[in-house]
Amino acid sequence: MKRINPRRPLLSKPGRPYWAILALVPLVLALLLASLALGSVPIPLGEVLSILQGGETSNPAWRTIVLQFRFPRALTALAAGAALGLSGLQLQALFRNPLAGPSLLGINAGASL
């Protein structure tokens, strides 16, 4: 049986690439901005940033496109991805198996119904 040391700090685990996590956060934000700018109606990135800050734009339709269509869709995609990642983490923590997947409990078979 493995002994747990409660005084051991959480962030001192060996082999954790915290620099990679810190590098991925700006990448996620850049991809979020790209998803707001790209689409069937391409909107310049400067205009997207102006819309998000509440400033004026050269085309009023762009404000509607970004705030009512693209921004909610991008936030929903971000939240869904985070929720799927957390559910995988919880599944692996519950079974104490880093290779545990949805097929372990038959989740993927139930999803096909």
Backbone atoms as SQL, in Angstrom:
CREATE TABLE atoms (id INTEGER PRIMARY KEY, chain TEXT, resi INTEGER, resn TEXT, atom TEXT, x REAL, y REAL, z REAL);
INSERT INTO atoms VALUES
  (1, 'A', 1, 'MET', 'N', 0.835, -1.168, 0.000),
  (2, 'A', 1, 'MET', 'CA', 0.000, 0.000, 0.000),
  (3, 'A', 1, 'MET', 'C', 0.885, 1.239, 0.000),
  (4, 'A', 2, 'LYS', 'N', 0.502, 2.201, -0.796),
  (5, 'A', 2, 'LYS', 'CA', 1.282, 3.419, -0.938),
  (6, 'A', 2, 'LYS', 'C', 0.929, 4.410, 0.166),
  (7, 'A', 3, 'ARG', 'N', 1.960, 4.986, 0.779),
  (8, 'A', 3, 'ARG', 'CA', 1.738, 5.967, 1.836),
  (9, 'A', 3, 'ARG', 'C', 1.640, 7.353, 1.210),
  (10, 'A', 4, 'ILE', 'N', 0.723, 8.138, 1.712),
  (11, 'A', 4, 'ILE', 'CA', 0.521, 9.488, 1.213),
  (12, 'A', 4, 'ILE', 'C', 1.093, 10.473, 2.219),
  (13, 'A', 5, 'ASN', 'N', 1.916, 11.368, 1.734),
  (14, 'A', 5, 'ASN', 'CA', 2.497, 12.399, 2.576),
  (15, 'A', 5, 'ASN', 'C', 1.680, 13.681, 2.393),
  (16, 'A', 6, 'PRO', 'N', 0.891, 14.079, 3.398),
  (17, 'A', 6, 'PRO', 'CA', 0.045, 15.267, 3.235),
  (18, 'A', 6, 'PRO', 'C', 0.826, 16.576, 3.199),
  (19, 'A', 7, 'ARG', 'N', 2.078, 16.562, 3.610),
  (20, 'A', 7, 'ARG', 'CA', 2.876, 17.791, 3.637),
  (21, 'A', 7, 'ARG', 'C', 3.575, 18.055, 2.314),
  (22, 'A', 8, 'ARG', 'N', 3.520, 17.126, 1.413),
  (23, 'A', 8, 'ARG', 'CA', 4.179, 17.302, 0.128),
  (24, 'A', 8, 'ARG', 'C', 3.378, 18.280, -0.727),
  (25, 'A', 9, 'PRO', 'N', 4.003, 19.345, -1.206),
  (26, 'A', 9, 'PRO', 'CA', 3.263, 20.327, -2.002),
  (27, 'A', 9, 'PRO', 'C', 2.786, 19.732, -3.322),
  (28, 'A', 10, 'LEU', 'N', 1.645, 20.195, -3.757),
  (29, 'A', 10, 'LEU', 'CA', 1.041, 19.684, -4.981),
  (30, 'A', 10, 'LEU', 'C', 1.859, 20.042, -6.213),
  (31, 'A', 11, 'LEU', 'N', 2.437, 21.225, -6.238),
  (32, 'A', 11, 'LEU', 'CA', 3.142, 21.687, -7.427),
  (33, 'A', 11, 'LEU', 'C', 4.552, 21.141, -7.556),
  (34, 'A', 12, 'SER', 'N', 5.021, 20.345, -6.606),
  (35, 'A', 12, 'SER', 'CA', 6.390, 19.853, -6.671),
  (36, 'A', 12, 'SER', 'C', 6.479, 18.439, -7.237),
  (37, 'A', 13, 'LYS', 'N', 5.440, 17.970, -7.911),
  (38, 'A', 13, 'LYS', 'CA', 5.501, 16.633, -8.486),
  (39, 'A', 13, 'LYS', 'C', 6.506, 16.622, -9.632),
  (40, 'A', 14, 'PRO', 'N', 7.371, 15.632, -9.667),
  (41, 'A', 14, 'PRO', 'CA', 8.356, 15.593, -10.743),
  (42, 'A', 14, 'PRO', 'C', 7.698, 15.229, -12.073),
  (43, 'A', 15, 'GLY', 'N', 8.247, 15.779, -13.123),
  (44, 'A', 15, 'GLY', 'CA', 7.775, 15.433, -14.453),
  (45, 'A', 15, 'GLY', 'C', 6.565, 16.216, -14.931),
  (46, 'A', 16, 'ARG', 'N', 6.127, 17.223, -14.200),
  (47, 'A', 16, 'ARG', 'CA', 4.981, 18.030, -14.631),
  (48, 'A', 16, 'ARG', 'C', 5.491, 19.222, -15.443),
  (49, 'A', 17, 'PRO', 'N', 5.140, 19.311, -16.699),
  (50, 'A', 17, 'PRO', 'CA', 5.626, 20.430, -17.529),
  (51, 'A', 17, 'PRO', 'C', 4.746, 21.670, -17.380),
  (52, 'A', 18, 'TYR', 'N', 4.930, 22.412, -16.289),
  (53, 'A', 18, 'TYR', 'CA', 4.109, 23.597, -16.053),
  (54, 'A', 18, 'TYR', 'C', 4.380, 24.686, -17.078),
  (55, 'A', 19, 'TRP', 'N', 5.575, 24.702, -17.633),
  (56, 'A', 19, 'TRP', 'CA', 5.873, 25.683, -18.667),
  (57, 'A', 19, 'TRP', 'C', 5.014, 25.431, -19.898),
  (58, 'A', 20, 'ALA', 'N', 4.690, 24.166, -20.175),
  (59, 'A', 20, 'ALA', 'CA', 3.845, 23.850, -21.332),
  (60, 'A', 20, 'ALA', 'C', 2.417, 24.334, -21.102),
  (61, 'A', 21, 'ILE', 'N', 1.937, 24.193, -19.888),
  (62, 'A', 21, 'ILE', 'CA', 0.584, 24.664, -19.575),
  (63, 'A', 21, 'ILE', 'C', 0.528, 26.181, -19.699),
  (64, 'A', 22, 'LEU', 'N', 1.556, 26.858, -19.197),
  (65, 'A', 22, 'LEU', 'CA', 1.598, 28.316, -19.297),
  (66, 'A', 22, 'LEU', 'C', 1.727, 28.779, -20.745),
  (67, 'A', 23, 'ALA', 'N', 2.353, 27.974, -21.589),
  (68, 'A', 23, 'ALA', 'CA', 2.475, 28.337, -23.004),
  (69, 'A', 23, 'ALA', 'C', 1.180, 28.065, -23.761),
  (70, 'A', 24, 'LEU', 'N', 0.390, 27.103, -23.307),
  (71, 'A', 24, 'LEU', 'CA', -0.844, 26.761, -24.017),
  (72, 'A', 24, 'LEU', 'C', -1.986, 27.734, -23.741),
  (73, 'A', 25, 'VAL', 'N', -1.956, 28.421, -22.617),
  (74, 'A', 25, 'VAL', 'CA', -3.031, 29.378, -22.304),
  (75, 'A', 25, 'VAL', 'C', -3.079, 30.513, -23.329),
  (76, 'A', 26, 'PRO', 'N', -1.951, 31.166, -23.668),
  (77, 'A', 26, 'PRO', 'CA', -2.030, 32.193, -24.716),
  (78, 'A', 26, 'PRO', 'C', -2.413, 31.615, -26.079),
  (79, 'A', 27, 'LEU', 'N', -2.021, 30.374, -26.325),
  (80, 'A', 27, 'LEU', 'CA', -2.401, 29.741, -27.589),
  (81, 'A', 27, 'LEU', 'C', -3.910, 29.544, -27.671),
  (82, 'A', 28, 'VAL', 'N', -4.527, 29.131, -26.575),
  (83, 'A', 28, 'VAL', 'CA', -5.986, 28.969, -26.547),
  (84, 'A', 28, 'VAL', 'C', -6.669, 30.314, -26.757),
  (85, 'A', 29, 'LEU', 'N', -6.155, 31.365, -26.124),
  (86, 'A', 29, 'LEU', 'CA', -6.738, 32.694, -26.305),
  (87, 'A', 29, 'LEU', 'C', -6.577, 33.184, -27.742),
  (88, 'A', 30, 'ALA', 'N', -5.425, 32.904, -28.355),
  (89, 'A', 30, 'ALA', 'CA', -5.217, 33.295, -29.754),
  (90, 'A', 30, 'ALA', 'C', -6.166, 32.538, -30.679),
  (91, 'A', 31, 'LEU', 'N', -6.377, 31.258, -30.412),
  (92, 'A', 31, 'LEU', 'CA', -7.313, 30.483, -31.228),
  (93, 'A', 31, 'LEU', 'C', -8.747, 30.934, -31.014),
  (94, 'A', 32, 'LEU', 'N', -9.068, 31.372, -29.800),
  (95, 'A', 32, 'LEU', 'CA', -10.398, 31.921, -29.537),
  (96, 'A', 32, 'LEU', 'C', -10.621, 33.194, -30.351),
  (97, 'A', 33, 'LEU', 'N', -9.628, 34.065, -30.393),
  (98, 'A', 33, 'LEU', 'CA', -9.733, 35.275, -31.210),
  (99, 'A', 33, 'LEU', 'C', -9.805, 34.939, -32.694),
  (100, 'A', 34, 'ALA', 'N', -9.050, 33.926, -33.120),
  (101, 'A', 34, 'ALA', 'CA', -9.104, 33.521, -34.526),
  (102, 'A', 34, 'ALA', 'C', -10.475, 32.975, -34.885),
  (103, 'A', 35, 'SER', 'N', -11.110, 32.256, -33.964),
  (104, 'A', 35, 'SER', 'CA', -12.449, 31.737, -34.255),
  (105, 'A', 35, 'SER', 'C', -13.475, 32.855, -34.329),
  (106, 'A', 36, 'LEU', 'N', -13.211, 33.968, -33.650),
  (107, 'A', 36, 'LEU', 'CA', -14.108, 35.118, -33.751),
  (108, 'A', 36, 'LEU', 'C', -13.903, 35.878, -35.058),
  (109, 'A', 37, 'ALA', 'N', -12.695, 35.844, -35.589),
  (110, 'A', 37, 'ALA', 'CA', -12.387, 36.607, -36.799),
  (111, 'A', 37, 'ALA', 'C', -12.672, 35.829, -38.080),
  (112, 'A', 38, 'LEU', 'N', -12.505, 34.524, -38.051),
  (113, 'A', 38, 'LEU', 'CA', -12.644, 33.725, -39.268),
  (114, 'A', 38, 'LEU', 'C', -14.037, 33.135, -39.379),
  (115, 'A', 39, 'GLY', 'N', -14.512, 33.019, -40.591),
  (116, 'A', 39, 'GLY', 'CA', -15.833, 32.452, -40.841),
  (117, 'A', 39, 'GLY', 'C', -16.266, 32.774, -42.255),
  (118, 'A', 40, 'SER', 'N', -17.553, 32.597, -42.531),
  (119, 'A', 40, 'SER', 'CA', -18.049, 32.894, -43.873),
  (120, 'A', 40, 'SER', 'C', -17.945, 34.388, -44.181),
  (121, 'A', 41, 'VAL', 'N', -17.984, 35.211, -43.140),
  (122, 'A', 41, 'VAL', 'CA', -17.735, 36.650, -43.279),
  (123, 'A', 41, 'VAL', 'C', -16.455, 36.948, -42.508),
  (124, 'A', 42, 'PRO', 'N', -15.318, 37.047, -43.195),
  (125, 'A', 42, 'PRO', 'CA', -14.076, 37.324, -42.462),
  (126, 'A', 42, 'PRO', 'C', -14.078, 38.748, -41.911),
  (127, 'A', 43, 'ILE', 'N', -13.703, 38.862, -40.650),
  (128, 'A', 43, 'ILE', 'CA', -13.658, 40.155, -39.965),
  (129, 'A', 43, 'ILE', 'C', -12.215, 40.385, -39.524),
  (130, 'A', 44, 'PRO', 'N', -11.656, 41.551, -39.818),
  (131, 'A', 44, 'PRO', 'CA', -10.272, 41.821, -39.393),
  (132, 'A', 44, 'PRO', 'C', -10.119, 41.706, -37.872),
  (133, 'A', 45, 'LEU', 'N', -8.963, 41.224, -37.466),
  (134, 'A', 45, 'LEU', 'CA', -8.715, 40.989, -36.042),
  (135, 'A', 45, 'LEU', 'C', -8.795, 42.281, -35.230),
  (136, 'A', 46, 'GLY', 'N', -8.350, 43.379, -35.794),
  (137, 'A', 46, 'GLY', 'CA', -8.453, 44.663, -35.101),
  (138, 'A', 46, 'GLY', 'C', -9.895, 45.060, -34.839),
  (139, 'A', 47, 'GLU', 'N', -10.767, 44.764, -35.801),
  (140, 'A', 47, 'GLU', 'CA', -12.192, 45.058, -35.622),
  (141, 'A', 47, 'GLU', 'C', -12.801, 44.158, -34.543),
  (142, 'A', 48, 'VAL', 'N', -12.371, 42.901, -34.503),
  (143, 'A', 48, 'VAL', 'CA', -12.871, 41.974, -33.475),
  (144, 'A', 48, 'VAL', 'C', -12.468, 42.467, -32.090),
  (145, 'A', 49, 'LEU', 'N', -11.215, 42.879, -31.949),
  (146, 'A', 49, 'LEU', 'CA', -10.758, 43.400, -30.655),
  (147, 'A', 49, 'LEU', 'C', -11.513, 44.672, -30.279),
  (148, 'A', 50, 'SER', 'N', -11.794, 45.519, -31.262),
  (149, 'A', 50, 'SER', 'CA', -12.566, 46.736, -31.002),
  (150, 'A', 50, 'SER', 'C', -13.989, 46.405, -30.559),
  (151, 'A', 51, 'ILE', 'N', -14.588, 45.404, -31.181),
  (152, 'A', 51, 'ILE', 'CA', -15.943, 44.985, -30.803),
  (153, 'A', 51, 'ILE', 'C', -15.953, 44.439, -29.381),
  (154, 'A', 52, 'LEU', 'N', -14.960, 43.628, -29.033),
  (155, 'A', 52, 'LEU', 'CA', -14.905, 43.046, -27.691),
  (156, 'A', 52, 'LEU', 'C', -14.661, 44.105, -26.617),
  (157, 'A', 53, 'GLN', 'N', -13.989, 45.182, -26.985),
  (158, 'A', 53, 'GLN', 'CA', -13.735, 46.261, -26.030),
  (159, 'A', 53, 'GLN', 'C', -14.865, 47.273, -25.996),
  (160, 'A', 54, 'GLY', 'N', -15.863, 47.108, -26.861),
  (161, 'A', 54, 'GLY', 'CA', -17.007, 48.014, -26.862),
  (162, 'A', 54, 'GLY', 'C', -16.835, 49.237, -27.726),
  (163, 'A', 55, 'GLY', 'N', -15.828, 49.238, -28.582),
  (164, 'A', 55, 'GLY', 'CA', -15.581, 50.389, -29.444),
  (165, 'A', 55, 'GLY', 'C', -16.427, 50.358, -30.710),
  (166, 'A', 56, 'GLU', 'N', -16.214, 51.359, -31.539),
  (167, 'A', 56, 'GLU', 'CA', -16.937, 51.468, -32.808),
  (168, 'A', 56, 'GLU', 'C', -16.258, 50.618, -33.875),
  (169, 'A', 57, 'THR', 'N', -17.069, 50.169, -34.839),
  (170, 'A', 57, 'THR', 'CA', -16.552, 49.412, -35.971),
  (171, 'A', 57, 'THR', 'C', -16.976, 50.093, -37.257),
  (172, 'A', 58, 'SER', 'N', -16.278, 49.765, -38.335),
  (173, 'A', 58, 'SER', 'CA', -16.616, 50.369, -39.622),
  (174, 'A', 58, 'SER', 'C', -17.864, 49.743, -40.237),
  (175, 'A', 59, 'ASN', 'N', -18.222, 48.545, -39.801),
  (176, 'A', 59, 'ASN', 'CA', -19.409, 47.870, -40.324),
  (177, 'A', 59, 'ASN', 'C', -20.263, 47.417, -39.135),
  (178, 'A', 60, 'PRO', 'N', -21.471, 47.966, -38.971),
  (179, 'A', 60, 'PRO', 'CA', -22.293, 47.585, -37.809),
  (180, 'A', 60, 'PRO', 'C', -22.750, 46.127, -37.826),
  (181, 'A', 61, 'ALA', 'N', -22.784, 45.501, -38.987),
  (182, 'A', 61, 'ALA', 'CA', -23.183, 44.091, -39.060),
  (183, 'A', 61, 'ALA', 'C', -22.143, 43.190, -38.404),
  (184, 'A', 62, 'TRP', 'N', -20.888, 43.622, -38.410),
  (185, 'A', 62, 'TRP', 'CA', -19.836, 42.820, -37.789),
  (186, 'A', 62, 'TRP', 'C', -20.054, 42.682, -36.287),
  (187, 'A', 63, 'ARG', 'N', -20.548, 43.732, -35.654),
  (188, 'A', 63, 'ARG', 'CA', -20.818, 43.676, -34.216),
  (189, 'A', 63, 'ARG', 'C', -21.843, 42.589, -33.915),
  (190, 'A', 64, 'THR', 'N', -22.889, 42.527, -34.729),
  (191, 'A', 64, 'THR', 'CA', -23.924, 41.504, -34.549),
  (192, 'A', 64, 'THR', 'C', -23.357, 40.115, -34.776),
  (193, 'A', 65, 'ILE', 'N', -22.554, 39.973, -35.821),
  (194, 'A', 65, 'ILE', 'CA', -21.971, 38.662, -36.140),
  (195, 'A', 65, 'ILE', 'C', -21.094, 38.174, -34.993),
  (196, 'A', 66, 'VAL', 'N', -20.245, 39.054, -34.488),
  (197, 'A', 66, 'VAL', 'CA', -19.304, 38.642, -33.439),
  (198, 'A', 66, 'VAL', 'C', -20.014, 38.402, -32.112),
  (199, 'A', 67, 'LEU', 'N', -20.827, 39.361, -31.680),
  (200, 'A', 67, 'LEU', 'CA', -21.403, 39.276, -30.336),
  (201, 'A', 67, 'LEU', 'C', -22.581, 38.321, -30.225),
  (202, 'A', 68, 'GLN', 'N', -23.338, 38.152, -31.290),
  (203, 'A', 68, 'GLN', 'CA', -24.529, 37.311, -31.184),
  (204, 'A', 68, 'GLN', 'C', -24.347, 35.911, -31.748),
  (205, 'A', 69, 'PHE', 'N', -23.347, 35.710, -32.600),
  (206, 'A', 69, 'PHE', 'CA', -23.176, 34.386, -33.197),
  (207, 'A', 69, 'PHE', 'C', -21.846, 33.738, -32.832),
  (208, 'A', 70, 'ARG', 'N', -20.751, 34.409, -33.148),
  (209, 'A', 70, 'ARG', 'CA', -19.444, 33.768, -32.987),
  (210, 'A', 70, 'ARG', 'C', -18.979, 33.683, -31.540),
  (211, 'A', 71, 'PHE', 'N', -19.186, 34.733, -30.761),
  (212, 'A', 71, 'PHE', 'CA', -18.699, 34.724, -29.378),
  (213, 'A', 71, 'PHE', 'C', -19.403, 33.670, -28.524),
  (214, 'A', 72, 'PRO', 'N', -20.742, 33.564, -28.573),
  (215, 'A', 72, 'PRO', 'CA', -21.383, 32.485, -27.801),
  (216, 'A', 72, 'PRO', 'C', -20.963, 31.091, -28.264),
  (217, 'A', 73, 'ARG', 'N', -20.791, 30.922, -29.582),
  (218, 'A', 73, 'ARG', 'CA', -20.364, 29.620, -30.096),
  (219, 'A', 73, 'ARG', 'C', -18.953, 29.282, -29.629),
  (220, 'A', 74, 'ALA', 'N', -18.055, 30.259, -29.639),
  (221, 'A', 74, 'ALA', 'CA', -16.676, 30.022, -29.207),
  (222, 'A', 74, 'ALA', 'C', -16.611, 29.717, -27.712),
  (223, 'A', 75, 'LEU', 'N', -17.379, 30.449, -26.906),
  (224, 'A', 75, 'LEU', 'CA', -17.387, 30.176, -25.463),
  (225, 'A', 75, 'LEU', 'C', -17.998, 28.816, -25.148),
  (226, 'A', 76, 'THR', 'N', -19.031, 28.432, -25.901),
  (227, 'A', 76, 'THR', 'CA', -19.637, 27.115, -25.698),
  (228, 'A', 76, 'THR', 'C', -18.650, 26.010, -26.057),
  (229, 'A', 77, 'ALA', 'N', -17.917, 26.187, -27.145),
  (230, 'A', 77, 'ALA', 'CA', -16.915, 25.195, -27.540),
  (231, 'A', 77, 'ALA', 'C', -15.804, 25.102, -26.502),
  (232, 'A', 78, 'LEU', 'N', -15.388, 26.240, -25.971),
  (233, 'A', 78, 'LEU', 'CA', -14.350, 26.248, -24.941),
  (234, 'A', 78, 'LEU', 'C', -14.829, 25.551, -23.671),
  (235, 'A', 79, 'ALA', 'N', -16.063, 25.833, -23.263),
  (236, 'A', 79, 'ALA', 'CA', -16.618, 25.200, -22.062),
  (237, 'A', 79, 'ALA', 'C', -16.829, 23.703, -22.265),
  (238, 'A', 80, 'ALA', 'N', -17.281, 23.301, -23.453),
  (239, 'A', 80, 'ALA', 'CA', -17.490, 21.874, -23.720),
  (240, 'A', 80, 'ALA', 'C', -16.164, 21.119, -23.719),
  (241, 'A', 81, 'GLY', 'N', -15.137, 21.702, -24.306),
  (242, 'A', 81, 'GLY', 'CA', -13.819, 21.064, -24.293),
  (243, 'A', 81, 'GLY', 'C', -13.256, 20.936, -22.892),
  (244, 'A', 82, 'ALA', 'N', -13.433, 21.979, -22.089),
  (245, 'A', 82, 'ALA', 'CA', -12.963, 21.922, -20.701),
  (246, 'A', 82, 'ALA', 'C', -13.739, 20.880, -19.908),
  (247, 'A', 83, 'ALA', 'N', -15.044, 20.785, -20.147),
  (248, 'A', 83, 'ALA', 'CA', -15.861, 19.799, -19.428),
  (249, 'A', 83, 'ALA', 'C', -15.477, 18.378, -19.818),
  (250, 'A', 84, 'LEU', 'N', -15.191, 18.150, -21.093),
  (251, 'A', 84, 'LEU', 'CA', -14.758, 16.814, -21.513),
  (252, 'A', 84, 'LEU', 'C', -13.403, 16.457, -20.904),
  (253, 'A', 85, 'GLY', 'N', -12.506, 17.421, -20.836),
  (254, 'A', 85, 'GLY', 'CA', -11.215, 17.178, -20.206),
  (255, 'A', 85, 'GLY', 'C', -11.348, 16.870, -18.727),
  (256, 'A', 86, 'LEU', 'N', -12.202, 17.616, -18.044),
  (257, 'A', 86, 'LEU', 'CA', -12.419, 17.366, -16.613),
  (258, 'A', 86, 'LEU', 'C', -13.099, 16.027, -16.367),
  (259, 'A', 87, 'SER', 'N', -14.016, 15.644, -17.235),
  (260, 'A', 87, 'SER', 'CA', -14.674, 14.348, -17.041),
  (261, 'A', 87, 'SER', 'C', -13.682, 13.207, -17.240),
  (262, 'A', 88, 'GLY', 'N', -12.768, 13.350, -18.190),
  (263, 'A', 88, 'GLY', 'CA', -11.724, 12.345, -18.355),
  (264, 'A', 88, 'GLY', 'C', -10.798, 12.285, -17.160),
  (265, 'A', 89, 'LEU', 'N', -10.464, 13.445, -16.620),
  (266, 'A', 89, 'LEU', 'CA', -9.624, 13.501, -15.425),
  (267, 'A', 89, 'LEU', 'C', -10.309, 12.830, -14.245),
  (268, 'A', 90, 'GLN', 'N', -11.603, 13.082, -14.075),
  (269, 'A', 90, 'GLN', 'CA', -12.342, 12.471, -12.971),
  (270, 'A', 90, 'GLN', 'C', -12.438, 10.959, -13.137),
  (271, 'A', 91, 'LEU', 'N', -12.615, 10.506, -14.358),
  (272, 'A', 91, 'LEU', 'CA', -12.688, 9.066, -14.612),
  (273, 'A', 91, 'LEU', 'C', -11.362, 8.398, -14.267),
  (274, 'A', 92, 'GLN', 'N', -10.256, 9.026, -14.670),
  (275, 'A', 92, 'GLN', 'CA', -8.951, 8.458, -14.368),
  (276, 'A', 92, 'GLN', 'C', -8.640, 8.526, -12.876),
  (277, 'A', 93, 'ALA', 'N', -9.071, 9.581, -12.213),
  (278, 'A', 93, 'ALA', 'CA', -8.828, 9.695, -10.770),
  (279, 'A', 93, 'ALA', 'C', -9.690, 8.712, -9.987),
  (280, 'A', 94, 'LEU', 'N', -10.911, 8.484, -10.445),
  (281, 'A', 94, 'LEU', 'CA', -11.816, 7.570, -9.750),
  (282, 'A', 94, 'LEU', 'C', -11.268, 6.150, -9.756),
  (283, 'A', 95, 'PHE', 'N', -10.767, 5.709, -10.892),
  (284, 'A', 95, 'PHE', 'CA', -10.254, 4.349, -11.006),
  (285, 'A', 95, 'PHE', 'C', -8.758, 4.254, -10.740),
  (286, 'A', 96, 'ARG', 'N', -8.122, 5.384, -10.454),
  (287, 'A', 96, 'ARG', 'CA', -6.677, 5.436, -10.202),
  (288, 'A', 96, 'ARG', 'C', -5.903, 4.746, -11.315),
  (289, 'A', 97, 'ASN', 'N', -6.334, 5.029, -12.526),
  (290, 'A', 97, 'ASN', 'CA', -5.728, 4.425, -13.702),
  (291, 'A', 97, 'ASN', 'C', -5.536, 5.522, -14.742),
  (292, 'A', 98, 'PRO', 'N', -4.290, 5.884, -15.051),
  (293, 'A', 98, 'PRO', 'CA', -4.078, 6.959, -16.021),
  (294, 'A', 98, 'PRO', 'C', -4.484, 6.582, -17.444),
  (295, 'A', 99, 'LEU', 'N', -4.755, 5.316, -17.687),
  (296, 'A', 99, 'LEU', 'CA', -5.177, 4.882, -19.018),
  (297, 'A', 99, 'LEU', 'C', -6.669, 4.613, -19.096),
  (298, 'A', 100, 'ALA', 'N', -7.413, 4.928, -18.046),
  (299, 'A', 100, 'ALA', 'CA', -8.859, 4.673, -18.044),
  (300, 'A', 100, 'ALA', 'C', -9.535, 5.537, -19.094),
  (301, 'A', 101, 'GLY', 'N', -10.427, 4.910, -19.833),
  (302, 'A', 101, 'GLY', 'CA', -11.163, 5.615, -20.877),
  (303, 'A', 101, 'GLY', 'C', -12.651, 5.383, -20.736),
  (304, 'A', 102, 'PRO', 'N', -13.434, 5.985, -21.623),
  (305, 'A', 102, 'PRO', 'CA', -14.886, 5.850, -21.530),
  (306, 'A', 102, 'PRO', 'C', -15.380, 4.428, -21.782),
  (307, 'A', 103, 'SER', 'N', -14.573, 3.606, -22.446),
  (308, 'A', 103, 'SER', 'CA', -15.009, 2.231, -22.698),
  (309, 'A', 103, 'SER', 'C', -14.940, 1.368, -21.439),
  (310, 'A', 104, 'LEU', 'N', -14.268, 1.849, -20.402),
  (311, 'A', 104, 'LEU', 'CA', -14.140, 1.087, -19.162),
  (312, 'A', 104, 'LEU', 'C', -15.495, 0.846, -18.510),
  (313, 'A', 105, 'LEU', 'N', -16.365, 1.826, -18.549),
  (314, 'A', 105, 'LEU', 'CA', -17.697, 1.696, -17.960),
  (315, 'A', 105, 'LEU', 'C', -18.786, 1.505, -19.008),
  (316, 'A', 106, 'GLY', 'N', -18.418, 1.468, -20.267),
  (317, 'A', 106, 'GLY', 'CA', -19.421, 1.344, -21.318),
  (318, 'A', 106, 'GLY', 'C', -20.092, 2.662, -21.654),
  (319, 'A', 107, 'ILE', 'N', -19.428, 3.756, -21.363),
  (320, 'A', 107, 'ILE', 'CA', -20.003, 5.078, -21.632),
  (321, 'A', 107, 'ILE', 'C', -20.175, 5.294, -23.124),
  (322, 'A', 108, 'ASN', 'N', -19.190, 4.868, -23.910),
  (323, 'A', 108, 'ASN', 'CA', -19.294, 5.085, -25.354),
  (324, 'A', 108, 'ASN', 'C', -20.391, 4.219, -25.970),
  (325, 'A', 109, 'ALA', 'N', -20.663, 3.045, -25.419),
  (326, 'A', 109, 'ALA', 'CA', -21.759, 2.219, -25.931),
  (327, 'A', 109, 'ALA', 'C', -23.107, 2.842, -25.580),
  (328, 'A', 110, 'GLY', 'N', -23.204, 3.427, -24.396),
  (329, 'A', 110, 'GLY', 'CA', -24.446, 4.097, -24.011),
  (330, 'A', 110, 'GLY', 'C', -24.684, 5.363, -24.808),
  (331, 'A', 111, 'ALA', 'N', -23.619, 6.011, -25.245),
  (332, 'A', 111, 'ALA', 'CA', -23.763, 7.237, -26.030),
  (333, 'A', 111, 'ALA', 'C', -24.261, 6.949, -27.435),
  (334, 'A', 112, 'SER', 'N', -24.100, 5.713, -27.894),
  (335, 'A', 112, 'SER', 'CA', -24.538, 5.382, -29.256),
  (336, 'A', 112, 'SER', 'C', -26.032, 5.136, -29.339),
  (337, 'A', 113, 'LEU', 'N', -26.706, 5.059, -28.200),
  (338, 'A', 113, 'LEU', 'CA', -28.148, 4.831, -28.227),
  (339, 'A', 113, 'LEU', 'C', -28.830, 6.016, -28.729);
